[in-house]
Amino acid sequence: MYQKKKGIDIVAEIGGVKTYEDAIQLFETRLDKTHLSRIKEIKHPEILVKLANAVVMCNPDAVFVNTGSDSDRQFVREMALKKKEEAPLPMDGHTIHYDLKEEQGRIIDRTFYIANEDEDVNSLANRMDRAKALEDVRDKMFGIMKGKTMIIGFYMRGPVGSPASNPALEITSSAYVCHSAEILYRNAFYRFDKEVDRLGHFYSNIHSEGLNRPEDLPNARVYMDRSHQTTYSVNCTYAGNTLLLKKGNHRFSVDRAIYENRGGQLSEHMFITGMDGPGDRVTWFTGAAPSGCGKTTTAMAGNHFVGDDLAQMWIDENGSIRSINPECGIFGIVEDVNWEGDPYLMKLLRKPGTEVIWSNVLIDENGVPQWTGNGEDSPLKGINFQGEWERGMTDKDGNNVPISHPNARCTLTSSALANYSEKSEDPQGVETRVVTYSGRDSNTMPPVWAAKNPDQGVVIGANIVSAATATEVGATGIKRAPWANAPFIPGSLGDYMDAQFKFFGNKKIAEDKRPVMAGLNYFLTDEARGGTSKNLLGEKKDVKVWLSWLERHAYGEVDVIETPIGYLPTFDDLKELFQSIINKNYTKELYDKQFSLYVNNIVARIDLQIEAYGKEKNIPETLFKVFKEQRDGLLALKEIYGPIVTPFQLEKDDALV
């Protein structure tokens, strides 16, 4: 449980401003005439007091109140160039930003939840008691903006007017952070007061990059104060650590869903996309995957793009699950983005007309961004995340230095995409009929399978494991990644899981609108299925087929093979879809490799999860019940068919499962 507004508000304690009148008096002494008139457009006392305390704590030389106007946005762009946080590229509207080479992902080891003495936090996260956090924030952030300009932005995480949107302040000394926020979120300066009054809350984010030196990184910190819905970030520049509107505020939204709206709302690490079905039908999907595991690729495979990273979900009065994207842009990993798999995105990256902030890619001698897996000729030399680069160079350990960092990104507006959907700005969101979960799984699960019921669907999400990706500094190996949301769950996994069971099992959901819940796995290898190659058993373009099968399954238009882990597609249905959707011949040999159940692997995965969840507090018994049913069913199949069970064997004898 989180304790709302309990304990001291750290920025208020440091700043000392307590009243609306005190805040206005401070602004009159610290802001110039233009920005004083702007800040007085905001009438909500709590907002003004929060801002005034941030000014006292950070002590900037100037304050810029960003209204989101064309001239303000241009000021921010020029400031980013002047400060050399970004550099211009030959293509109009394109810039390059480099993070410190030692800070290329989320600094999970230096990220803390600020907690009251008797407050629990996620067992997978770092905790700091409030008294210690006060000392730490005061030490690292007091006066941090001396000599700098503080930029204040007023944003909506979600469409204005939506029941699941969240107002948020972004307070930063980084023009790059502000520039990114202007692309990724909706500047709502003139609506902010009304939205805060309508929704009853707002988030606050305070960041400064400090001197931006490698030697300062040991003192880089990200703090999240759940009680006062405020994040602090210092001595860092990577957007995952600094653009606190994103994953910092996502954590607060997870708290709100679990502890204030349990069973009625969810806040998820999910894409939102629409697939065309037979006739003129559009079926809307949400889907979870850890960063770097295909979430953007899946979102782009849809015909109607809404979002590639986050989703706010709720149940409406008609019994539908509705979803909105808190963001209106893409902060996407570019590794392996190419014309074959990502034509919509590549058009924006390689053709003029779209504003793009690149980060941590290579810029070649012609000023062209280059990255690993772009399907183009490799450059001979250039500048990348670690400095000067040339083909064949190695690091101090003798490893090849890649063209771009695996976590290199592009930031751009979603509305520029050819498959962009106007539904993105609909306050009522989209009706969600399919929910998917996936990770980097090389040897266990098939490419697609569907849950038999909502409880089994929740367990698919709880069961995600993934190879570590470059999004987290220092992360290695295979790890559990429940719902792909675990890094962003502030409270206990037991509370979060209970909210999942209550939401998807909610009787308010109409039976004819209850979503299909399914697993996806793009990373199964030939080696894991008896072959000798480490190559994947599939291609990027196959994603459209897996989604199309789920789209038809949602309406009962395809056959299924029942198994202990859920429903599998039949070969005949997949063969037809491969041909009609991507014009590809699909063989029985490949089907058998992809969809055979390797029982020992799946049972080992279940056992791993049972052991891990058994150490957590308050895990719902439903989880263990579903695991037991699946485990018992798999072992019964093994008794009959051995450790490898083919879909053809199951198709012949559905009664066994």
C-alpha positions as CSV (number, residue, x, y, z in Angstrom):
1,M,0.0,0.0,0.0
2,Y,1.3,3.5,-0.7
3,Q,0.6,6.3,1.7
4,K,-0.6,9.3,-0.2
5,K,0.6,12.7,1.1
6,K,2.1,11.1,4.2
7,G,5.5,12.4,5.5
8,I,7.3,15.6,4.5
9,D,7.2,16.8,0.9
10,I,10.9,17.0,0.3
11,V,11.0,20.0,-2.1
12,A,8.6,21.9,0.1
13,E,10.8,21.2,3.1
14,I,13.9,22.4,1.3
15,G,12.1,25.4,-0.4
16,G,10.1,26.6,2.6
17,V,7.3,28.1,0.5
18,K,4.0,27.3,2.1
19,T,1.2,29.5,0.7
20,Y,-0.1,30.8,-2.6
21,E,0.8,34.4,-1.5
22,D,4.4,33.4,-0.7
23,A,4.7,31.7,-4.1
24,I,3.5,34.8,-6.0
25,Q,5.9,37.0,-4.0
26,L,8.8,34.7,-4.8
27,F,7.9,34.7,-8.6
28,E,7.7,38.5,-8.5
29,T,11.3,38.6,-7.4
30,R,12.7,35.8,-9.5
31,L,10.9,35.9,-12.9
32,D,11.0,38.6,-15.5
33,K,7.9,40.4,-16.6
34,T,7.1,38.0,-19.5
35,H,7.3,34.8,-17.5
36,L,5.7,36.3,-14.4
37,S,2.7,37.1,-16.5
38,R,2.7,33.5,-17.8
39,I,3.0,31.9,-14.3
40,K,0.1,34.0,-13.1
41,E,-2.1,32.3,-15.7
42,I,-1.9,29.3,-13.4
43,K,-4.3,29.8,-10.5
44,H,-4.2,26.4,-8.7
45,P,-2.4,27.1,-5.3
46,E,-0.8,23.7,-5.0
47,I,0.8,23.9,-8.4
48,L,2.2,27.3,-7.7
49,V,3.6,26.3,-4.3
50,K,5.3,23.3,-5.9
51,L,6.9,25.4,-8.6
52,A,8.0,28.1,-6.1
53,N,9.7,25.5,-3.9
54,A,11.5,24.0,-7.0
55,V,12.8,27.5,-7.8
56,V,14.2,27.9,-4.3
57,M,15.7,24.5,-4.2
58,C,17.4,24.6,-7.6
59,N,18.2,28.3,-7.6
60,P,18.3,29.0,-11.4
61,D,19.5,32.3,-12.8
62,A,16.3,32.5,-14.9
63,V,13.0,30.8,-15.3
64,F,11.4,30.1,-18.7
65,V,7.7,29.2,-18.6
66,N,6.9,27.1,-21.7
67,T,3.4,27.6,-23.1
68,G,3.9,25.2,-26.0
69,S,3.6,28.0,-28.6
70,D,5.6,27.8,-31.8
71,S,8.0,30.5,-30.6
72,D,8.5,28.8,-27.3
73,R,9.2,25.5,-29.0
74,Q,11.7,27.2,-31.3
75,F,13.4,28.8,-28.2
76,V,13.9,25.4,-26.7
77,R,15.3,23.9,-29.9
78,E,17.8,26.8,-30.2
79,M,18.7,26.5,-26.5
80,A,19.5,22.8,-26.9
81,L,21.9,23.7,-29.8
82,K,23.4,26.6,-28.0
83,K,24.1,24.4,-24.9
84,K,25.4,21.7,-27.2
85,E,23.0,19.2,-25.7
86,E,22.1,18.6,-29.4
87,A,23.9,19.2,-32.6
88,P,22.2,19.9,-36.0
89,L,22.3,17.3,-38.8
90,P,22.1,18.0,-42.6
91,M,18.6,16.8,-42.8
92,D,16.3,19.6,-41.8
93,G,14.7,19.2,-38.4
94,H,17.1,16.4,-37.4
95,T,19.5,16.7,-34.4
96,I,21.8,14.3,-32.6
97,H,22.1,14.0,-28.8
98,Y,24.8,12.0,-27.1
99,D,24.5,10.7,-23.5
100,L,27.7,10.1,-21.6
101,K,29.1,6.7,-22.8
102,E,28.8,5.4,-19.2
103,E,25.1,6.4,-19.1
104,Q,23.4,4.6,-22.0
105,G,20.3,3.3,-20.1
106,R,18.3,3.5,-16.9
107,I,20.5,3.7,-13.8
108,I,18.6,1.0,-11.9
109,D,21.3,0.8,-9.2
110,R,20.9,4.5,-8.4
111,T,17.1,4.7,-8.7
112,F,15.2,4.8,-5.4
113,Y,11.6,4.8,-4.1
114,I,11.4,7.3,-1.3
115,A,9.4,5.5,1.4
116,N,7.9,6.2,4.8
117,E,9.2,4.0,7.7
118,D,6.3,1.6,7.6
119,E,5.8,1.5,3.8
120,D,6.6,-1.5,1.6
121,V,8.0,-1.2,-1.9
122,N,8.5,-3.6,-4.7
123,S,11.0,-6.3,-3.7
124,L,12.7,-5.9,-7.0
125,A,13.4,-2.2,-6.4
126,N,15.7,0.0,-4.3
127,R,14.2,1.8,-1.2
128,M,15.4,4.9,0.6
129,D,13.7,6.1,3.8
130,R,12.3,9.6,3.6
131,A,14.7,11.1,6.2
132,K,17.7,9.9,4.3
133,A,16.2,11.0,1.0
134,L,15.7,14.5,2.3
135,E,19.4,14.7,3.2
136,D,20.4,13.2,-0.2
137,V,18.2,15.5,-2.3
138,R,19.3,18.6,-0.3
139,D,22.9,17.6,-0.7
140,K,22.7,16.9,-4.5
141,M,20.1,19.3,-5.7
142,F,20.2,22.5,-3.6
143,G,21.6,25.1,-6.0
144,I,22.0,22.6,-8.8
145,M,20.7,25.1,-11.4
146,K,22.9,28.0,-10.5
147,G,24.1,29.6,-13.7
148,K,21.3,27.8,-15.7
149,T,17.8,28.5,-16.9
150,M,14.9,26.5,-15.4
151,I,12.4,25.4,-18.0
152,I,8.9,24.7,-16.7
153,G,6.4,22.7,-18.9
154,F,2.8,21.8,-18.2
155,Y,1.8,18.5,-19.9
156,M,-0.9,15.9,-20.2
157,R,-0.1,12.3,-20.1
158,G,-3.0,11.3,-22.3
159,P,-5.6,13.2,-24.3
160,V,-7.2,16.2,-22.7
161,G,-10.5,15.2,-21.3
162,S,-9.8,11.5,-20.9
163,P,-10.8,9.8,-17.5
164,A,-7.4,8.1,-17.5
165,S,-5.1,11.0,-18.4
166,N,-2.7,12.5,-15.9
167,P,-1.5,16.1,-15.7
168,A,2.3,16.5,-15.0
169,L,4.9,19.3,-14.5
170,E,8.3,18.9,-16.1
171,I,10.8,21.1,-14.4
172,T,14.3,20.9,-15.9
173,S,17.5,22.7,-16.7
174,S,18.0,20.5,-19.8
175,A,16.7,21.9,-23.1
176,Y,17.1,18.4,-24.6
177,V,14.7,17.0,-22.0
178,C,12.2,19.8,-22.7
179,H,12.6,19.4,-26.4
180,S,11.9,15.7,-26.0
181,A,8.9,16.4,-23.8
182,E,7.4,18.7,-26.5
183,I,7.5,15.9,-29.0
184,L,6.4,13.1,-26.7
185,Y,3.7,14.8,-24.6
186,R,0.8,17.2,-25.0
187,N,1.7,20.7,-23.8
188,A,-1.5,21.8,-22.0
189,F,-0.4,25.1,-20.4
190,Y,-3.8,26.8,-21.0
191,R,-5.8,23.8,-19.9
192,F,-3.6,22.6,-17.0
193,D,-5.6,24.2,-14.2
194,K,-8.9,22.8,-15.4
195,E,-7.5,19.3,-16.0
196,V,-6.0,19.2,-12.5
197,D,-9.3,20.3,-11.0
198,R,-11.2,17.7,-13.1
199,L,-8.8,14.8,-12.2
200,G,-7.9,15.9,-8.7
201,H,-4.2,15.4,-8.9
202,F,-1.0,16.2,-10.8
203,Y,2.6,14.8,-10.9
204,S,5.8,16.9,-10.5
205,N,9.2,16.2,-12.0
206,I,12.4,18.1,-11.1
207,H,15.6,17.4,-13.0
208,S,19.0,18.9,-13.6
209,E,21.9,17.4,-15.6
210,G,24.4,19.2,-13.3
211,L,27.8,19.6,-14.9
212,N,27.2,16.5,-17.1
213,R,30.6,15.0,-16.5
214,P,31.6,11.3,-16.3
215,E,33.0,11.8,-12.8
216,D,29.6,13.0,-11.6
217,L,27.8,9.7,-12.5
218,P,28.5,8.0,-9.2
219,N,26.4,10.8,-7.7
220,A,23.6,10.5,-10.3
221,R,20.3,9.7,-8.7
222,V,16.6,9.2,-9.6
223,Y,14.2,9.4,-6.7
224,M,10.5,8.7,-6.8
225,D,8.3,10.1,-4.0
226,R,5.1,8.1,-4.3
227,S,3.4,9.9,-1.3
228,H,3.8,13.3,-3.0
229,Q,3.9,12.1,-6.6
230,T,7.1,13.9,-7.2
231,T,10.3,12.6,-9.0
232,Y,13.8,14.0,-8.7
233,S,16.7,13.4,-11.0
234,V,20.2,14.8,-10.8
235,N,23.6,14.4,-12.6
236,C,22.2,12.4,-15.5
237,T,21.1,13.0,-19.2
238,Y,19.8,9.7,-20.6
239,A,16.0,10.3,-21.3
240,G,15.0,7.2,-19.3
241,N,16.5,8.8,-16.2
242,T,15.6,12.5,-16.9
243,L,12.4,12.7,-18.9
244,L,10.5,11.8,-15.8
245,L,7.1,12.3,-17.5
246,K,7.8,8.9,-18.9
247,K,8.7,6.0,-16.7
248,G,8.8,8.0,-13.5
249,N,5.2,9.2,-13.8
250,H,4.2,5.8,-15.2
251,R,5.1,4.4,-11.8
252,F,2.8,6.9,-10.1
253,S,0.0,5.9,-12.5
254,V,0.6,2.2,-11.6
255,D,0.1,3.2,-8.0
256,R,-3.1,5.0,-8.8
257,A,-4.5,2.1,-10.7
258,I,-3.7,-0.4,-7.9
259,Y,-4.5,1.5,-4.8
260,E,-7.1,4.0,-5.9
261,N,-8.9,2.3,-8.8
262,R,-8.3,-1.5,-8.3
263,G,-10.3,-3.6,-10.6
264,G,-11.3,-0.6,-12.7
265,Q,-8.1,0.8,-14.2
266,L,-4.6,-0.4,-15.2
267,S,-1.4,1.4,-16.1
268,E,0.7,-0.8,-18.4
269,H,4.0,-1.0,-20.3
270,M,2.1,-1.7,-23.5
271,F,1.7,-0.7,-27.1
272,I,-1.7,0.1,-28.6
273,T,-2.4,-0.7,-32.3
274,G,-5.3,-1.6,-34.5
275,M,-5.4,-4.5,-36.9
276,D,-7.7,-4.6,-40.0
277,G,-9.8,-7.7,-40.0
278,P,-12.3,-9.1,-42.6
279,G,-14.5,-6.5,-44.1
280,D,-14.1,-3.1,-42.6
281,R,-13.4,-4.3,-39.0
282,V,-10.7,-2.8,-36.9
283,T,-9.6,-4.7,-33.8
284,W,-7.6,-2.9,-31.2
285,F,-4.6,-4.5,-29.4
286,T,-2.6,-3.7,-26.4
287,G,0.6,-5.6,-25.7
288,A,3.4,-5.8,-23.1
289,A,7.0,-6.5,-23.8
290,P,10.1,-5.4,-21.9
291,S,12.1,-2.5,-23.6
292,G,14.1,-3.9,-26.5
293,C,11.8,-6.9,-27.0
294,G,9.8,-5.9,-30.0
295,K,7.1,-3.7,-28.6
296,T,7.6,-0.9,-31.3
297,T,7.9,-3.5,-34.1
298,T,4.5,-5.0,-33.0
299,A,2.9,-1.6,-32.7
300,M,4.1,-0.8,-36.2
301,A,2.8,-4.1,-37.6
302,G,-0.7,-2.8,-36.9
303,N,-2.7,-0.8,-39.5
304,H,-3.7,1.9,-37.1
305,F,-0.9,3.1,-34.7
306,V,-1.7,4.7,-31.4
307,G,1.3,4.0,-29.2
308,D,4.4,1.8,-28.8
309,D,5.2,2.0,-25.1
310,L,2.6,2.9,-22.5
311,A,-1.2,2.4,-22.1
312,Q,-3.8,3.6,-19.6
313,M,-6.8,1.2,-19.5
314,W,-10.2,1.3,-17.9
315,I,-13.6,-0.3,-18.1
316,D,-16.3,2.0,-19.4
317,E,-20.1,2.0,-18.6
318,N,-20.8,-0.2,-21.7
319,G,-18.6,-3.0,-20.5
320,S,-15.7,-2.3,-22.8
321,I,-12.0,-2.1,-22.0
322,R,-10.8,1.3,-23.3
323,S,-7.1,2.2,-23.8
324,I,-5.3,5.5,-24.3
325,N,-1.6,6.3,-24.9
326,P,-0.2,8.7,-22.3
327,E,2.3,9.8,-25.0
328,C,1.9,11.3,-28.5
329,G,5.3,10.5,-29.8
330,I,7.9,7.7,-30.0
331,F,11.1,7.3,-28.1
332,G,12.1,4.2,-29.9
333,I,15.1,1.9,-30.1
334,V,16.5,1.9,-33.6
335,E,18.7,-1.2,-33.6
336,D,17.4,-3.6,-36.3
337,V,14.9,-1.0,-37.6
338,N,15.1,-1.3,-41.4
339,W,13.1,-0.9,-44.6
340,E,12.0,-4.6,-44.7
341,G,10.6,-4.7,-41.2
342,D,9.7,-1.1,-40.4
343,P,8.9,0.8,-43.6
344,Y,6.6,3.4,-41.8
345,L,9.3,4.4,-39.4
346,M,12.1,4.2,-41.9
347,K,10.3,6.7,-44.2
348,L,10.4,9.3,-41.4
349,L,14.0,8.6,-40.5
350,R,15.4,8.7,-44.0
351,K,13.1,11.2,-45.8
352,P,12.9,14.9,-44.9
353,G,9.8,16.4,-43.3
354,T,9.7,15.0,-39.8
355,E,11.5,16.5,-36.7
356,V,13.7,13.8,-35.2
357,I,16.0,13.8,-32.2
358,W,18.6,11.0,-32.6
359,S,20.5,9.7,-29.6
360,N,23.6,7.5,-29.4
361,V,23.7,6.5,-33.1
362,L,26.7,6.9,-35.3
363,I,26.9,10.0,-37.5
364,D,28.9,9.2,-40.6
365,E,31.2,11.6,-42.6
366,N,28.2,12.9,-44.5
367,G,26.2,13.7,-41.4
368,V,23.8,10.7,-41.9
369,P,22.7,8.7,-38.8
370,Q,23.7,5.0,-39.0
371,W,22.8,2.2,-36.7
372,T,23.2,-1.6,-36.2
373,G,20.8,-3.6,-38.3
374,N,19.5,-0.8,-40.6
375,G,20.1,-3.0,-43.6
376,E,22.2,-0.5,-45.4
377,D,25.9,-0.4,-46.3
378,S,28.1,0.0,-43.2
379,P,30.0,3.3,-43.0
380,L,33.8,3.3,-42.7
381,K,34.0,5.9,-39.9
382,G,32.1,8.5,-38.0
383,I,31.2,9.7,-34.5
384,N,29.1,7.5,-32.2
385,F,28.2,7.1,-28.5
386,Q,31.8,6.5,-27.4
387,G,33.6,9.0,-29.6
388,E,35.4,8.6,-33.0
389,W,34.6,5.3,-34.6
390,E,35.9,3.3,-37.6
391,R,35.0,0.0,-39.0
392,G,36.8,-2.9,-37.2
393,M,37.8,-1.0,-34.1
394,T,37.8,-2.8,-30.7
395,D,37.5,-1.8,-27.1
396,K,40.0,-2.4,-24.3
397,D,38.8,-6.0,-24.0
398,G,39.1,-6.8,-27.7
399,N,35.4,-6.7,-28.4
400,N,34.2,-5.0,-31.6
401,V,32.7,-1.6,-30.9
402,P,29.3,-1.5,-32.7
403,I,28.2,1.3,-35.0
404,S,25.5,2.4,-32.5
405,H,24.7,1.6,-28.9
406,P,22.1,-1.2,-28.6
407,N,19.9,1.4,-26.7
408,A,20.3,4.1,-29.4
409,R,17.0,5.9,-30.0
410,C,15.0,8.2,-32.2
411,T,12.4,10.6,-30.8
412,L,9.6,11.8,-33.1
413,T,5.9,12.6,-33.2
414,S,3.5,9.7,-33.8
415,S,1.3,11.8,-36.0
416,A,3.9,11.7,-38.8
417,L,3.5,8.0,-39.3
418,A,1.6,6.8,-42.3
419,N,-0.4,4.3,-40.1
420,Y,-1.1,6.9,-37.4
421,S,-4.6,6.8,-36.1
422,E,-6.7,9.9,-35.2
423,K,-8.0,7.7,-32.4
424,S,-4.8,8.6,-30.6
425,E,-6.4,11.9,-29.4
426,D,-9.8,10.5,-28.6
427,P,-10.5,11.0,-24.9
428,Q,-12.5,7.8,-24.9
429,G,-9.6,5.8,-26.2
430,V,-10.0,2.6,-28.2
431,E,-12.0,-0.5,-27.4
432,T,-9.4,-3.2,-26.6
433,R,-10.2,-6.7,-27.8
434,V,-6.7,-8.4,-27.6
435,V,-4.0,-8.2,-24.9
436,T,-0.6,-9.7,-25.6
437,Y,2.5,-10.4,-23.5
438,S,6.0,-11.2,-24.7
439,G,9.7,-11.2,-23.9
440,R,13.0,-12.5,-25.3
441,D,12.5,-16.3,-25.0
442,S,14.8,-18.4,-27.1
443,N,13.8,-21.9,-26.1
444,T,10.5,-22.3,-24.4
445,M,7.2,-20.9,-25.7
446,P,5.7,-20.9,-29.3
447,P,5.3,-17.8,-31.4
448,V,1.7,-17.3,-30.4
449,W,-0.8,-18.9,-28.0
450,A,-4.0,-17.7,-26.4
451,A,-5.3,-18.0,-22.8
452,K,-8.4,-20.1,-22.2
453,N,-9.8,-17.6,-19.6
454,P,-8.8,-14.3,-18.0
455,D,-7.0,-15.9,-15.0
456,Q,-4.8,-17.8,-17.4
457,G,-4.2,-14.6,-19.4
458,V,-3.0,-12.8,-16.3
459,V,-0.6,-15.7,-15.6
460,I,0.8,-15.4,-19.1
461,G,1.8,-11.8,-18.2
462,A,3.1,-12.9,-14.8
463,N,5.3,-15.5,-16.5
464,I,7.3,-13.3,-18.8
465,V,11.0,-13.8,-18.7
466,S,13.5,-12.0,-20.9
467,A,17.1,-11.8,-21.8
468,A,18.5,-8.6,-20.4
469,T,18.6,-5.7,-22.9
470,A,20.6,-2.5,-23.1
471,T,17.9,-0.4,-21.6
472,E,19.2,-1.0,-18.1
473,V,22.8,-0.2,-17.2
474,G,24.6,-3.2,-15.8
475,A,21.8,-5.7,-16.4
476,T,22.9,-9.2,-17.7
477,G,21.5,-12.7,-18.3
478,I,18.0,-14.1,-18.3
479,K,15.6,-12.5,-15.7
480,R,12.0,-12.5,-14.8
481,A,10.1,-9.6,-16.2
482,P,6.5,-9.9,-14.9
483,W,4.0,-8.1,-17.3
484,A,7.0,-6.3,-18.7
485,N,6.0,-3.8,-16.0
486,A,7.9,-5.0,-12.9
487,P,10.6,-2.2,-13.0
488,F,7.8,0.3,-12.8
489,I,5.6,-1.3,-10.1
490,P,6.3,0.7,-6.9
491,G,4.3,-1.5,-4.5
492,S,4.3,-5.2,-3.9
493,L,3.9,-7.6,-6.8
494,G,1.1,-9.3,-4.9
495,D,-0.9,-6.1,-4.9
496,Y,-0.3,-5.6,-8.6
497,M,-1.2,-9.1,-9.5
498,D,-4.4,-8.9,-7.5
499,A,-5.3,-5.8,-9.4
500,Q,-4.7,-7.7,-12.7
501,F,-7.0,-10.6,-11.7
502,K,-9.7,-8.2,-10.5
503,F,-9.5,-6.1,-13.7
504,F,-9.6,-8.8,-16.3
505,G,-12.0,-10.8,-14.2
506,N,-14.3,-7.9,-13.6
507,K,-18.0,-8.7,-14.1
508,K,-18.5,-5.3,-15.5
509,I,-16.8,-6.4,-18.7
510,A,-19.4,-7.6,-21.2
511,E,-19.0,-11.2,-22.2
512,D,-19.0,-10.3,-25.9
513,K,-16.3,-7.7,-25.3
514,R,-14.0,-9.7,-23.0
515,P,-10.5,-9.5,-24.6
516,V,-8.4,-12.4,-25.9
517,M,-5.3,-12.6,-23.7
518,A,-2.3,-14.1,-25.4
519,G,1.5,-14.8,-25.4
520,L,3.8,-13.8,-28.2
521,N,7.4,-15.0,-28.7
522,Y,9.5,-13.7,-31.6
523,F,12.8,-15.0,-30.3
524,L,12.5,-18.8,-30.6
525,T,15.7,-20.2,-32.2
526,D,16.4,-23.1,-34.6
527,E,18.9,-24.4,-32.1
528,A,16.2,-24.7,-29.4
529,R,14.1,-26.9,-31.7
530,G,16.7,-29.5,-32.7
531,G,18.6,-27.4,-35.3
532,T,22.2,-26.3,-35.4
533,S,21.7,-22.6,-36.0
534,K,21.2,-19.8,-33.6
535,N,19.0,-18.1,-36.1
536,L,15.4,-17.2,-35.2
537,L,12.6,-19.4,-36.4
538,G,10.8,-16.6,-38.2
539,E,11.1,-13.2,-39.6
540,K,10.0,-9.7,-38.6
541,K,7.2,-9.7,-41.1
542,D,5.7,-12.8,-39.5
543,V,4.4,-10.6,-36.7
544,K,1.5,-9.5,-38.9
545,V,0.4,-13.1,-39.1
546,W,0.5,-13.8,-35.4
547,L,-1.6,-10.6,-34.8
548,S,-4.0,-11.5,-37.6
549,W,-4.6,-14.9,-36.1
550,L,-5.4,-13.3,-32.7
551,E,-7.7,-10.8,-34.4
552,R,-9.7,-13.6,-35.9
553,H,-9.6,-15.7,-32.7
554,A,-11.2,-12.8,-30.9
555,Y,-14.3,-13.3,-33.1
556,G,-14.2,-17.1,-33.1
557,E,-13.3,-17.3,-36.8
558,V,-10.3,-19.7,-36.6
559,D,-9.9,-23.2,-35.2
560,V,-7.8,-23.8,-32.1
561,I,-5.9,-26.7,-30.6
562,E,-6.4,-26.9,-26.8
563,T,-3.3,-27.5,-24.7
564,P,-2.5,-27.1,-21.0
565,I,-0.9,-23.7,-21.6
566,G,-3.8,-22.4,-23.7
567,Y,-5.0,-22.4,-27.3
568,L,-2.7,-22.9,-30.3
569,P,-3.4,-22.1,-34.0
570,T,-4.0,-24.9,-36.5
571,F,-1.6,-25.3,-39.4
572,D,-4.3,-24.8,-42.0
573,D,-5.3,-21.4,-40.6
574,L,-1.7,-20.2,-40.4
575,K,-0.9,-21.4,-43.9
576,E,-3.8,-19.4,-45.3
577,L,-2.9,-16.3,-43.2
578,F,0.8,-16.4,-44.2
579,Q,-0.3,-16.5,-47.8
580,S,-3.0,-13.8,-47.7
581,I,-1.3,-11.4,-45.2
582,I,2.4,-11.5,-46.2
583,N,2.4,-13.7,-49.3
584,K,4.7,-16.3,-47.8
585,N,4.6,-20.0,-48.0
586,Y,4.4,-21.6,-44.6
587,T,5.5,-25.2,-44.2
588,K,4.4,-28.0,-41.9
589,E,8.0,-28.6,-40.9
590,L,8.3,-25.0,-39.6
591,Y,4.9,-25.2,-37.9
592,D,5.9,-28.3,-36.1
593,K,9.2,-26.7,-34.9
594,Q,7.4,-23.5,-33.7
595,F,4.4,-25.0,-32.0
596,S,5.6,-28.3,-30.5
597,L,5.5,-28.2,-26.7
598,Y,8.9,-28.8,-25.2
599,V,7.4,-30.0,-21.9
600,N,10.6,-30.0,-19.8
601,N,11.4,-26.4,-20.8
602,I,7.9,-25.2,-20.0
603,V,7.7,-27.1,-16.7
604,A,11.1,-25.7,-15.7
605,R,9.8,-22.2,-16.4
606,I,6.7,-22.8,-14.3
607,D,8.9,-24.2,-11.5
608,L,11.1,-21.1,-11.6
609,Q,8.1,-18.8,-11.3
610,I,6.5,-20.9,-8.5
611,E,9.7,-20.7,-6.5
612,A,10.2,-16.9,-7.1
613,Y,6.6,-15.9,-6.4
614,G,6.6,-18.2,-3.3
615,K,9.0,-15.7,-1.7
616,E,6.7,-12.7,-2.3
617,K,4.1,-11.4,0.1
618,N,0.3,-11.7,-0.6
619,I,0.6,-13.4,-4.0
620,P,-3.0,-14.4,-5.0
621,E,-3.6,-18.2,-4.8
622,T,-5.1,-18.0,-8.3
623,L,-1.6,-17.8,-9.7
624,F,-0.5,-21.1,-8.1
625,K,-3.7,-22.8,-9.0
626,V,-3.2,-21.9,-12.7
627,F,0.4,-23.0,-12.6
628,K,-0.6,-26.3,-11.0
629,E,-3.2,-27.0,-13.6
630,Q,-0.8,-26.3,-16.4
631,R,2.0,-28.3,-14.8
632,D,-0.2,-31.3,-14.2
633,G,-1.6,-31.2,-17.7
634,L,1.9,-30.9,-19.3
635,L,3.2,-33.9,-17.3
636,A,0.2,-36.0,-18.3
637,L,1.0,-35.3,-21.9
638,K,4.6,-36.2,-21.3
639,E,3.5,-39.6,-20.0
640,I,1.8,-40.3,-23.3
641,Y,3.9,-38.6,-25.9
642,G,7.3,-38.0,-24.3
643,P,9.0,-34.7,-23.7
644,I,8.2,-33.2,-27.1
645,V,4.5,-33.0,-28.0
646,T,3.6,-31.9,-31.5
647,P,0.5,-29.9,-32.3
648,F,-0.6,-32.7,-34.7
649,Q,-0.7,-35.1,-31.8
650,L,-2.8,-32.7,-29.7
651,E,-5.1,-32.0,-32.6
652,K,-5.9,-35.7,-32.9
653,D,-6.8,-36.1,-29.3
654,D,-8.2,-32.9,-27.8
655,A,-9.8,-35.0,-25.1
656,L,-6.4,-35.4,-23.4
657,V,-6.3,-31.8,-22.4
